[in-house]
Amino acid sequence: MRAFKAFSPAGISSFFQICDSEPDGRPITDPERIGSRGGGFALERGVLTEVEVEESRDKEVEVFINGRPAPEAETTKKVVEMLLGMAGRRYTVKVKHRIDVPVGAGFGTSAAGALGTAMALSRALGISLTFNQIGRLAHIAEVECRTGLGTVTGLLFGGCVLVKKPGAPNSGSVDRIPVPPDYYIVAGVFRPRLTSDFLEKVDRETINRMGAETLKRILEEPSLENFMRRSREFAEKAGLVTERVARLMDASQRAGAVGAAENMLGEAVHALVPRDRLERVLEAFSEVLPKEKIIVSRIENQSVRLVG
């Protein structure tokens, strides 16, 4: 048996634009070209993935999330299927994800799990891949399983990331806004939203118009303050902000956050906070959410990597 571990940061999308159709409206069929423009943050907290591989007469794939069987983890299984196809042999594969952030609340856990799986499993199978090739597999899996559009590309770069051109990491265009080392993300979750459900129900025209405008305005003034301000405006003008999300964003900003925005796509709030104001902002979150619904993380400037 061969076993490898990889860690991928989780990620929060602060705004986005869906990019899955040609200028004339025809749907794009190549999953490498489907994606999103937008921006967000990679977190030091994320997904640790352990992969165990053994040659066998029959192919078998098992996925576990935080110690429990996860037959619903289609994105991870899609990455496994693609890599087993490249290997050309039959294996028993066990994938174990340890997730350190809420699932289904806009923390990019499916993308992080897919990246960790692609890196650890390719190593276990003896398949040599570059970072972009690892990202390509994870991106295709996310698009085909409808669990995300552009999160993988952002996680491969880390920091406060801006995805300016949609598609898989080898075809996209990415930039970053520098973040001081003493800045944190404080996030609080009211309830999750499934990405697949959201993409079916969302007002795509409004989302895409506001997403393009938000990216344009951030690039005109690429500061953290402007990033957070424009991201909040995006959520408000796109009609995504609930009353309790608005109240928590207001409270965190009064407590000293640089800014606050809504997680895409959970009913959740993330605030960017200097360390000297962290306790005050945490107090503001604690007044409306229980401790287990609040996470604090530094911002991660590295990408997915092998560990152990």
DRENFITOR-791418 format. One record per atom (N, C-alpha, C, O): residue in three letters; x, y, z. Coordinates in steps of 0.05 Angstrom, whole numbers, plus 5000, padded with zeros to 4 digits. Layout:
BEGIN
ALAXYZ...
This chain:
BEGIN
MET501749765000MET500050005000MET501750255000MET503850265014ARG500950454985ARG502350714984ARG500450934995ARG498150934988ALA501551105012ALA499851315024ALA501351585022ALA503751595028PHE499851785015PHE500952065015PHE498852255026PHE496452205024LYS499752475037LYS498052685047LYS498552945033LYS500853005026ALA496453105030ALA496753375019ALA494853565034ALA492753485042PHE495753815036PHE494054015049PHE493454235028PHE495154325014SER490854315028SER490054535011SER488654745029SER486954675045PRO489354995025PRO487855205040PRO484955205031PRO484255135008ALA483155275050ALA480455335042ALA480355615030ALA482355765031GLY478155685018GLY477955955006GLY475156075008GLY473155925007ILE475156335010ILE472556485010ILE472456654985ILE474256804979SER470256624970SER469756804947SER468157034957SER466057004970SER469057274951SER467657524960SER465757634938SER463857774945PHE466357584913PHE464657664891PHE465357494867PHE467557374866PHE463557474847PHE464157304824PHE462457384800PHE460457524802GLN463257284777GLN461857304752GLN461857034739GLN463956924734ILE459456924732ILE459356664720ILE460156684690ILE459156854675CYS462056514682CYS463056524655CYS462756244642CYS464756094641ASP460456184633ASP459955914621ASP458555934594ASP457455734584SER458656174581SER457456194554SER459156374537SER460656544546GLU458856334510GLU460256504491GLU458956774489GLU456756814499PRO460356974477PRO459157244474PRO456457244461PRO454757414466ASP455957044443ASP453357034429ASP451256874445ASP449056834435GLY451956794469GLY450056654486GLY450156354485GLY448956214501ARG451556244466ARG451855944464ARG453355844488ARG455355964496PRO452555614500PRO453955514523PRO456755414515PRO457155294494ILE458655454533ILE461355344529ILE461255054538ILE460254984559THR462354884521THR462254594526THR464854484538THR464954274550ASP467054634534ASP469654544544ASP469954624573ASP470054864579PRO470054434592PRO470154504621PRO472654664628PRO472654804648GLU474754644612GLU477154804618GLU476755094613GLU478055264626ARG474855164596ARG474255444590ARG472055564607ARG471755804610ILE470455384620ILE468355474638ILE469655564664ILE471555444673GLY468655774676GLY469755864701GLY468356114711GLY465956154706SER469856284725SER468756524736SER470956734738SER473256674740ARG470056984738ARG471857204746ARG470957274775ARG468657234783GLY472757384790GLY471957464817GLY474357494835GLY476657524826GLY473857484861GLY476057524880GLY475257414908GLY472957374914GLY477357374924GLY476857274951GLY479457224965GLY481557334959PHE479357044986PHE481656995003PHE482156705006PHE480356545009ALA484756625007ALA485556355015ALA486156365045ALA487256555055LEU485356145059LEU485556135088LEU487655935097LEU488155735083GLU488955995120GLU490855805131GLU489455545140GLU490555335139ARG486955575148ARG485355335154ARG484255215128ARG483755365108GLY484054955127GLY483254835102GLY482654535103GLY481354445122VAL483554385083VAL482954105081VAL485553945079VAL487153975061LEU485853755098LEU488053565097LEU486953315085LEU485053195095THR488353215064THR487452985049THR489552765050THR491852805043GLU488752525059GLU490452295059GLU489352095039GLU487052025039VAL491151995022VAL490351805001VAL491951545005VAL494351545009GLU490451325005GLU491751055007GLU491050904981GLU488750894972VAL493050774969VAL492750644943VAL493950364944VAL496150324955GLU492550174933GLU493449904932GLU492549774905GLU490249804898GLU494349644891GLU493549504866GLU491649284873GLU491949144893SER489649244856SER487649034861SER486448944835SER486949064814ARG484948724836ARG483648614812ARG481248784804ARG480648804780ASP479948904824ASP477649074818ASP478149364828ASP479449404849LYS477149554813LYS477349834821LYS475249884843LYS472949814841GLU476250014864GLU474450094886GLU475250364897GLU477650404902VAL473450544901VAL474050814911VAL472250874935VAL469750854933GLU473450944957GLU472051034981GLU472951304989GLU475351364988VAL471051484997VAL471751745007VAL470551785035VAL468251715040PHE472151905052PHE471251955080PHE471752255085PHE473752375077ILE469852375099ILE470052655108ILE469852665138ILE467852585150ASN471952755151ASN472052765180ASN471252505193ASN469752495213GLY472352285182GLY471952025193GLY469451875185GLY469151645192ARG467752005170ARG465251875162ARG465151815132ARG466251975116PRO463951595123PRO463751535095PRO462251765081PRO460351875091ALA463251845057ALA462052075043ALA461551995013ALA462952084995PRO459451835009PRO458851754981PRO457951994964PRO457951974940GLU457252214977GLU456352454963GLU458652624952GLU458252814938ALA461152544958ALA463552704951ALA464252664922ALA466352554915GLU462452754904GLU462752694875GLU465152824863GLU466452714845THR465853064872THR468153214861THR470753064866THR472453034848THR471152974891THR473452804897THR473552554880THR475652484869LYS471252414878LYS471152164863LYS471752214833LYS472952044820LYS470952444823LYS471552514795LYS474552544791LYS475652444771VAL475952674809VAL478852704807VAL480152424808VAL481952364792VAL479252244826VAL480351974827VAL479951834801VAL481751704791GLU477551844789GLU476951714764GLU478851814742GLU479851654726MET479252074740MET481052184719MET483952084723MET485152004703LEU484852074747LEU487651984752LEU487951684748LEU489951594738LEU485951524755LEU486051244750LEU486051184720LEU487250994711GLY484551344705GLY484651324676GLY487351374665GLY488251244646MET488751564676MET491551624667MET493451404675MET495351344661ALA492951274698ALA494751064708ALA494550814692ALA496450674687GLY492050754682GLY491650524665GLY491750254679GLY492050044667ARG491450254706ARG491350014722ARG489050034742ARG487950244746ARG488349804754ARG486249794773ARG487449814801ARG489349694808TYR486149984817TYR487050024845TYR484650044864TYR482450114856THR485149974889THR483350054910THR484350314921THR486650344929VAL482650524922VAL483450794931VAL481650874954VAL479250864953LYS482950964975LYS481551074998LYS482451365002LYS484851415004VAL480551545002VAL481151835005VAL479851925032VAL477451895036LYS481552045049LYS480452135075LYS481052435077LYS483352525079HIS478852595078HIS479052885081HIS478552955110HIS476652865123ARG480253125121ARG479853255147ARG479353545142ARG481253695135ILE476853635145ILE476053905138ILE475854085163ILE474454015182ASP477254305162ASP477554475186ASP475854735184ASP476254915200VAL473954745165VAL472154965162VAL469354855156VAL469054625149PRO467255025158PRO464554925152PRO464254835123PRO465554955105VAL462654635119VAL462154525092VAL459554655081VAL457654675095GLY459654735056GLY457254835043GLY456555125050GLY454255215047ALA458455275060ALA457955545069ALA459855745056ALA460355965066GLY460855675032GLY462555865018GLY465455865026GLY466756075026PHE466555635034PHE469355615042PHE470955445022PHE473255385028GLY469855384999GLY471355244978GLY472354974986GLY474454884976THR470854825002THR471854565012THR471954354989THR473754184990SER470154364970SER470254164949SER472654214931SER473954024922ALA473354474926ALA475754534911ALA478254454925ALA480154344914ALA478354514951ALA480654444967ALA481054144969ALA483254044967GLY478853994972GLY479053704973GLY479853594946GLY481453404945ALA478953714924ALA479653614898ALA482653664892ALA484053494881LEU483653904900LEU486453964897LEU488253774913LEU490253674903GLY487553734939GLY489053554955GLY489053264945GLY491153134946THR486753184935THR486552914923THR488352884898THR489752694895ALA488153084881ALA489753084856ALA492753074862ALA494252924849MET493653224882MET496553234888MET497352974902MET499352854893ALA495952884922ALA496752644937ALA496452394920ALA498252214920LEU494252364905LEU493852124889LEU495752104865LEU496651884859SER496252324852SER498152314830SER500852224840SER502252064826ARG501652304863ARG504252214875ARG504051914881ARG505951764876ALA501851824893ALA501551544900ALA501651364876ALA502551134877LEU500551464854LEU500451304829LEU502951334812LEU503151204791GLY504751504820GLY507251544805GLY506851714780GLY508351674760ILE504751884780ILE504152054757ILE505352334762ILE504552464782SER507152424745SER508452684749SER506752904737SER506152894713LEU505953104753LEU504253324744LEU505353584754LEU506453604776THR504953804739THR505554074748THR503254174765THR501154054766PHE503654404778PHE501454524794PHE499054584776PHE496754534784ASN499554694752ASN497354764734ASN495854514725ASN493454514722GLN497354294721GLN496054044713GLN494353924736GLN492153824731ILE495353944760ILE493853864784ILE491354044786ILE489153934791GLY491654304783GLY489454484784GLY487354434762GLY484954464766ARG488354354738ARG486554304716ARG484654074723ARG482254084717LEU485753854734LEU484053624742LEU481953714762LEU479653634759ALA482853864782ALA480953944803ALA478854134792ALA476454114799HIS479654314774HIS477754504761HIS475654354745HIS473254414747ILE476554174728ILE474654024712ILE472653864729ILE470253854723ALA473653744751ALA471953594769ALA469853784781ALA467453704783GLU470654014790GLU468754204802GLU466654294782GLU464254304788VAL467454354758VAL465554454737VAL463554234730VAL461154274729GLU464653994725GLU462853774717GLU460953684739GLU458753584733CYS461853704764CYS460153624787CYS458453864797CYS456953834816ARG458854094785ARG457354334793ARG457654414822ARG455754504835THR460154384832THR460754474860THR462354734861THR462854834882GLY463054844837GLY464555094837GLY465255164808GLY464955004790LEU466255404805LEU467055504778LEU469955604777LEU471455524759GLY470755764796GLY473355884795GLY475055864820GLY477155974822THR474055714840THR475355694866THR478155574864THR480055664877VAL478455364847VAL480955224845VAL483155414836VAL485355414848THR482655574816THR484655764806THR485555954828THR487956004831GLY483756054844GLY484456234866GLY486056094887GLY487956214897LEU485355844894LEU486855704915LEU489755634906LEU491455614923LEU490255614881LEU492955554871LEU494755794875LEU497255764874PHE493656034878PHE495356274881PHE495456374910PHE497456474919GLY493256354925GLY493256434953GLY493056734956GLY492956884937GLY492956824982GLY492757104988GLY490057224983GLY488057074983CYS489957484978CYS487557614968CYS487657614938CYS489157774926VAL486157434926VAL486557364898VAL484357494880VAL482057524889LEU485157564856LEU483357674836LEU483657504811LEU485757494799VAL481457364803VAL481457204779VAL480357374756VAL477957434756LYS482057454738LYS481257654717LYS480357514691LYS478957634675LYS481257264687LYS480457114664LYS479456844672LYS480956714687PRO477156754663PRO476056504673PRO477356264661PRO478856284641GLY476956034673GLY477855784662GLY479755634681GLY480255734703ALA480755404672ALA482655244688ALA485155404692ALA485755594678PRO486755334713PRO489155494720PRO491055534698PRO492455744697ASN491255354679ASN493155394657ASN492155594636ASN493755674619SER489655674638SER488655864618SER487656124630SER487156314616GLY487356134656GLY486356374670GLY488456584674GLY490856534669SER487556814683SER489457034690SER488757124718SER486457194725VAL490857134735VAL490457184764VAL492357404774VAL494657424764ASP491357564792ASP493057764806ASP492357754836ASP490457624844ARG493957894851ARG493457894880ARG493758184891ARG495258344880ILE492358234913ILE492758484928ILE494358404953ILE493558224968PRO496558534958PRO498258474981PRO496658505008PRO495158695011VAL497158315026VAL495758315052VAL497958315074VAL499658145074PRO497858505093PRO499758505115PRO499658245131PRO497558125132PRO501858165142PRO501957905156PRO500257895182PRO499657675191ASP499458125193ASP497958115218ASP494958155213ASP493458235230TYR494058095188TYR491158105182TYR489857825183TYR491157635176TYR487457825193TYR485957575196TYR483257595182TYR482257805176ILE482157355176ILE479357335168ILE477757225192ILE478457015203VAL475657365199VAL473657265218VAL471157205202VAL470157385188ALA470056965203ALA467756895188ALA465656755206ALA466356615225GLY463156815199GLY460956695214GLY458856585195GLY458256715175VAL457656355202VAL455856215184VAL453056205196VAL452756105219PHE451056295181PHE448256265190PHE447156005179PHE445955845194ARG447455955153ARG446655695142ARG448055655115ARG448855845102PRO448355405107PRO449655345081PRO447855385058PRO445355405061ARG449055405034ARG447555405009ARG449055224989ARG451455254985LEU447655034978LEU448954854958LEU449555014933LEU447755144922THR452054994923THR452855134899THR451155054875THR450255224860SER450554794872SER449054694849SER446254814849SER445254894828ASP444954824873ASP442254944875ASP442355244868ASP440655354854PHE444355384879PHE444655664875PHE444955734846PHE443655914836LEU446655584832LEU447155644803LEU444655604786LEU444355734765GLU442755434795GLU440355394780GLU438255624785GLU436655684767LYS438355744809LYS436255934816LYS437156234814LYS435456404813VAL439756284812VAL440756554814VAL439956724789VAL439556614767ASP439656984793ASP439257174771ASP441957224758ASP443457404766ARG442557064738ARG445157064726ARG445857334713ARG448157424714GLU443957454701GLU444457714687GLU445457924707GLU447358064702THR444057944730THR444858134750THR447558064762THR449258234766ILE447957804769ILE450457714780ILE452757784761ILE454857894770ASN452457734736ASN454657774717ASN455158074712ASN457458154709ARG453058234711ARG453458514708ARG454858634732ARG456758794729MET453958564756MET455158664780MET458058554784MET459758694794GLY458458304777GLY461058184780GLY463158324763GLY465358374772ALA462458384738ALA464258514720ALA464858804730ALA467158894729GLU462758934740GLU463159214750GLU464859214775GLU466559384779THR464459014792THR465959004817THR468958954811THR470659094823LEU469658774794LEU472458724787LEU473658974774LEU475959034781LYS472259104757LYS473259354745LYS473959564766LYS476059684765ARG472159604785ARG472559814805ARG474759734824ARG476159914834ILE475159484830ILE477359404848ILE479959434834ILE481959534846LEU480159374808LEU482659404794LEU483459694790LEU485759764788GLU481459874790GLU481960164788GLU483260264814GLU484860454814GLU482560134837GLU483760204863GLU484159954879GLU482559884896PRO486459804874PRO486859544886PRO487759544914PRO489959444921SER486159664932SER486759664961SER484959464974SER482859394964LEU485759374998LEU484059195013LEU481459325021LEU479359195021GLU481559585029GLU479159725037GLU477159735013GLU474759685017ASN478159794989ASN476359804966ASN475359534959ASN473059494950PHE477059334961PHE476259054955PHE473858974973PHE471858874963MET474059024999MET471858945017MET469359115012MET467159015012ARG469759375007ARG467459555002ARG465959464977ARG463459444977ARG467459414955ARG466159334930ARG464859064931ARG462859004919SER466158884947SER464958614950SER462358624964SER460458474957ARG462158794985ARG459558814999ARG457458934980ARG455158844980GLU458259134965GLU456359264946GLU455359054926GLU453059054918PHE457158874917PHE456358664898PHE454158494910PHE452058454897ALA454558404934ALA452458224947ALA449858374950ALA447758264946GLU449958624958GLU447558784963GLU446058834937GLU443658784935LYS447458924916LYS446158994891LYS445258744875LYS443458754859ALA446558514881ALA445658264868ALA443358134883ALA442357934875GLY442558254905GLY440258154920GLY440757904936GLY438957754941LEU443257864945LEU443957624959LEU444057664990LEU444157465004VAL443957904999VAL444357965028VAL441657935043VAL439758075037THR441657765063THR439357745081THR439657945103THR441758075106GLU437457985118GLU437458195139GLU439658135160GLU440958315169ARG439857885168ARG441757825189ARG444657835179ARG446457895195VAL445157775154VAL447757815142VAL448458115142VAL450758185149ALA446658285135ALA447158575135ALA447758675163ALA449558835166ARG446258585183ARG446758665210ARG449558585220ARG450958745233LEU450358345213LEU453058255222LEU455258405207LEU457258465219MET454858465182MET456858615167MET457158895180MET459358995184ASP454959015186ASP454959285199ASP456359265226ASP458059435233ALA455659065242ALA456859045269ALA459858995268ALA461359115284SER460758835249SER463658785248SER465259025239SER467459075248GLN464059185222GLN465359435213GLN465459635235GLN467359785239ARG463259655251ARG463359835274ARG465459755294ARG466559925308ALA465959495296ALA467859385315ALA470759425306ALA472659365321GLY471159515281GLY473859575272GLY474859415248GLY477259435241ALA473159245236ALA474059095212ALA474759285189ALA473459495187VAL476659205173VAL477359365149VAL474859375131VAL474359575118GLY473459155131GLY470959135115GLY469758865119GLY471058685130ALA467258825110ALA465858565113ALA464258525088ALA463158705076ALA464058265080ALA462558195056ALA461257925061ALA461657795082GLU459557835042GLU458257575045GLU459757365030GLU460857405009ASN459957125043ASN461156895029ASN459556825005ASN457056815006MET460956764983MET459656654959MET460256354958MET462456284950LEU458356184968LEU455456234964LEU453956164990LEU451556084987GLY455056185013GLY453456125037GLY452056365048GLY452656595040GLU450156325066GLU449156545082GLU451056585105GLU450556485127ALA453156725099ALA455456755118ALA456857015112ALA456657125091VAL458357105132VAL459757365131VAL462657315136VAL463457165154HIS464357455121HIS467257455128HIS468157745130HIS467457925114ALA469757795151ALA470858055156ALA473958045156ALA475157855165LEU475158255145LEU478058275144LEU478858455167LEU477958675170VAL480658345185VAL481158475211VAL484058485218VAL485458285217PRO485158725224PRO487858735236PRO487958605263PRO485958605277ARG490258495271ARG490458345296ARG489658515320ARG488458415339ASP490258785320ASP489658945344ASP486658995347ASP485859105368ARG485058925327ARG482158955330ARG480658695330ARG478258685329LEU482158475331LEU481058205328LEU479058145350LEU476858045344GLU479758205375GLU477958135397GLU475358285395GLU473158165401ARG475458535387ARG472958695385ARG471058585364ARG468658565367VAL472258505341VAL470658395319VAL469558125327VAL467258055321LEU471157965340LEU470257705349LEU467857735369LEU465957575368GLU467957935385GLU465757985404GLU463258055389GLU461057965396ALA463558205367ALA461158275351ALA459958035338ALA457458005337PHE461557845328PHE460557595317PHE459257425338PHE457157305333SER460457415362SER459457245383SER456757335394SER455357175406GLU456057585390GLU453457685399GLU451157575382GLU448857585391VAL451757475358VAL449557385341VAL449857095332VAL447956975322LEU452156975337LEU452656695329LEU453956535351LEU455556645366PRO453356275353PRO454756105373PRO457656065364PRO458356095341LYS459355995384LYS462155965379LYS462855775356LYS464655825340GLU461355545354GLU461955345334GLU461255445306GLU462055315286LYS459855665303LYS459255775277LYS461155995268LYS460756125247ILE463256045284ILE465156265278ILE467956135274ILE468755965290ILE469356225253ILE472056135250ILE473856385247ILE473056595237VAL476356345256VAL478456555253VAL480756425239VAL481656205246SER481856565219SER484156455205SER485956675194SER484956895187ARG488556625194ARG490356795179ARG489856745149ARG488556555142ILE490956915133ILE490756895104ILE493156735094ILE495456795101GLU492656545077GLU494656355067GLU495856455041GLU494356505021ASN498456485039ASN499756565015ASN500956334999ASN502156384978GLN500756095010GLN501755854996GLN499455704983GLN497055764989SER500055514966SER498055354953SER497955074965SER499055024986VAL496654894950VAL496554614958VAL499354504959VAL501054574943ARG499854314978ARG502554204981ARG502453934995ARG500653875010LEU504453774989LEU504753515003LEU505753565031LEU507253755036VAL504753405050VAL505553435078VAL506253165089VAL505552955078GLY507653155112GLY508252905125GLY510452745111GLY511152535120
